[in-house]
């Protein structure tokens, strides 16, 4: 998967469900895309979307309630903050 395809997938996923909220759980998105994209590319593409100003990344309100598997599917920013939510802007 190339960046433009990833961007289209994320935008489409953000419009499903409740468009006024537009929140996507990063672990769910990672699992949905599965083998179509490597873990490294997924992480880089999400950060690229953020750098391009297309998405806002947010932490979980209660990260201690998340399973280890879910935590491992989140992202961490350069400060080590666990990023759980993605919102298309």
C-alpha angles and dihedrals in degrees: 000000000000126000095260091053090048091050091052091049093051093046091049092047091050091055094054119085113010106005094185089063099034095185120152124188106233093217091053092048091049091051093046092054091043116157093001090086134027120244091244093051092046091053093045093046093050090051089046090054088050092048090050089054093243098118139030117219122212139181126240116262091229110023091168088068092060123098119244089248092054092046090052089054093053124087129242123213125221090278093052094253110154109239115206107157132057122192122191109226 
